[in-house]
Amino acid sequence: MFNNKKGLSTIVITIMLVAFVIIAVGLVWTVVRGLISSKTSEINLNVKCSGVSLIASKVICTGSSCSVTLKRVGNEKIPLDNIQVNFIGTNGNSLPNPVLFGSLNEGQTATKVFPGLSSVWPVAYVEAIPYFKDSSGNDFFCPRVTKEITA
């Protein structure tokens, strides 16, 4: 019935090549789609960070506590989840767990006193790091603001 076996093998090879190409395109698309979607959420968070500007306007350290005044400048109405504050001592030590300042609205200035800094005393500088929660609930940190303590 099928006397022309050479023609049949050409059809089989063509079908196999088309199936191989479809599978390869599917695999590549799966990888590319994953990269695009993860980078999109990161870009959105970076855009949110660009709308947040903090100024550490005053830091006063006495005894083993520091009073930190932060001001949020600009008029972006982007809500922060919180601001992490790190205290770094002259010996390079920092607190084992970062402390939280709280959130600031646009144009708002707030002062908070942080006691119990004897493990990093004397404090050399303070870092304020605003952050947001991403869609998975993980913390996404914006660029930090550093204020050196001067005598």
C-alpha positions as CSV (number, residue, x, y, z in Angstrom):
1,M,0.0,0.0,0.0
2,F,2.8,2.5,0.9
3,N,5.4,1.7,-1.6
4,N,7.0,5.2,-1.4
5,K,8.7,4.9,2.0
6,K,11.1,7.8,1.3
7,G,8.2,10.2,1.0
8,L,6.6,9.0,4.3
9,S,9.8,9.5,6.3
10,T,10.0,13.1,5.0
11,I,6.6,13.8,6.4
12,V,7.4,12.2,9.7
13,I,10.6,14.2,10.0
14,T,8.7,17.4,9.2
15,I,6.1,16.7,11.8
16,M,8.8,15.9,14.4
17,L,10.6,19.2,13.6
18,V,7.5,21.2,13.9
19,A,6.7,19.6,17.3
20,F,10.3,20.2,18.5
21,V,10.0,23.9,17.5
22,I,6.7,24.3,19.3
23,I,8.1,22.7,22.5
24,A,11.3,24.9,22.3
25,V,9.2,28.1,21.9
26,G,7.0,27.0,24.8
27,L,10.0,26.5,27.1
28,V,11.7,29.8,26.1
29,W,8.4,31.7,26.6
30,T,7.9,30.2,30.1
31,V,11.4,31.5,31.2
32,V,10.9,34.9,29.5
33,R,7.5,35.4,31.0
34,G,8.8,34.6,34.5
35,L,11.6,37.1,34.1
36,I,9.3,39.8,32.8
37,S,6.7,39.5,35.6
38,S,9.3,39.5,38.4
39,K,11.1,42.5,37.0
40,T,7.8,44.4,36.6
41,S,7.0,44.2,40.3
42,E,10.6,45.3,41.2
43,I,10.3,48.3,38.8
44,N,7.0,49.3,40.4
45,L,8.6,49.2,43.9
46,N,11.6,51.3,42.6
47,V,9.2,53.8,41.2
48,K,7.5,54.0,44.6
49,C,10.9,54.5,46.2
50,S,11.7,57.4,43.9
51,G,8.8,59.2,45.3
52,V,10.1,59.0,48.9
53,S,12.6,61.5,50.1
54,L,13.7,61.5,53.7
55,I,16.0,63.9,55.6
56,A,17.6,63.1,58.9
57,S,17.3,66.7,60.0
58,K,18.6,66.2,63.6
59,V,20.2,63.4,65.6
60,I,21.2,64.1,69.2
61,C,22.8,61.3,71.2
62,T,23.4,61.6,75.0
63,G,24.0,58.9,77.5
64,S,23.0,55.7,75.8
65,S,20.1,57.0,73.8
66,C,19.6,59.0,70.6
67,S,16.8,61.4,69.5
68,V,16.3,61.1,65.8
69,T,14.2,63.7,63.8
70,L,13.2,62.6,60.3
71,K,11.4,64.7,57.7
72,R,9.7,63.4,54.7
73,V,10.0,66.0,51.9
74,G,8.1,66.2,48.6
75,N,4.5,66.0,47.9
76,E,4.2,62.3,46.8
77,K,1.2,60.7,48.5
78,I,2.9,57.3,48.5
79,P,2.3,55.6,51.9
80,L,5.3,54.0,53.5
81,D,5.0,50.7,55.4
82,N,7.7,51.8,57.9
83,I,11.2,53.3,58.3
84,Q,14.0,51.1,59.7
85,V,16.6,52.9,61.8
86,N,20.1,51.5,62.3
87,F,22.6,52.8,64.8
88,I,26.3,52.2,64.0
89,G,28.9,52.8,66.7
90,T,32.4,54.2,66.3
91,N,33.7,50.6,66.6
92,G,31.5,49.5,63.7
93,N,29.0,47.6,65.9
94,S,25.3,47.9,65.1
95,L,22.3,46.6,67.0
96,P,21.5,43.0,66.3
97,N,17.9,43.8,65.4
98,P,17.0,47.0,63.6
99,V,14.6,49.4,65.2
100,L,11.5,50.8,63.6
101,F,10.8,54.5,63.4
102,G,7.2,54.3,62.1
103,S,5.8,55.8,58.9
104,L,5.7,59.4,57.8
105,N,3.3,61.1,55.5
106,E,4.4,63.6,52.9
107,G,5.7,66.8,54.5
108,Q,5.6,65.3,58.0
109,T,8.4,65.7,60.5
110,A,8.7,63.4,63.6
111,T,11.1,62.8,66.4
112,K,11.6,59.6,68.2
113,V,13.9,58.7,71.1
114,F,15.7,55.4,71.0
115,P,17.0,54.3,74.4
116,G,19.3,51.3,75.2
117,L,22.1,51.9,72.7
118,S,24.9,51.0,75.1
119,S,26.1,48.1,72.8
120,V,26.9,50.6,70.0
121,W,27.9,53.5,72.1
122,P,29.3,56.0,71.1
123,V,27.1,56.2,68.0
124,A,29.0,57.4,64.9
125,Y,26.1,57.6,62.5
126,V,22.4,56.7,62.0
127,E,20.8,55.2,58.9
128,A,17.1,55.6,58.0
129,I,15.8,53.2,55.5
130,P,12.2,53.6,54.2
131,Y,10.5,50.4,53.0
132,F,7.4,49.0,51.4
133,K,5.9,45.5,51.4
134,D,5.9,43.8,48.0
135,S,3.0,41.7,46.7
136,S,4.4,38.6,48.5
137,G,4.6,40.5,51.9
138,N,8.4,40.8,51.8
139,D,10.2,44.0,52.8
140,F,11.5,46.1,49.8
141,F,14.1,48.6,51.1
142,C,14.6,52.0,49.4
143,P,17.9,53.8,49.4
144,R,19.1,54.7,52.9
145,V,19.6,58.2,54.4
146,T,22.7,58.5,56.5
147,K,23.4,61.1,59.2
148,E,26.8,61.3,60.8
149,I,26.9,62.3,64.4
150,T,29.2,65.3,65.0
151,A,30.5,66.4,68.3
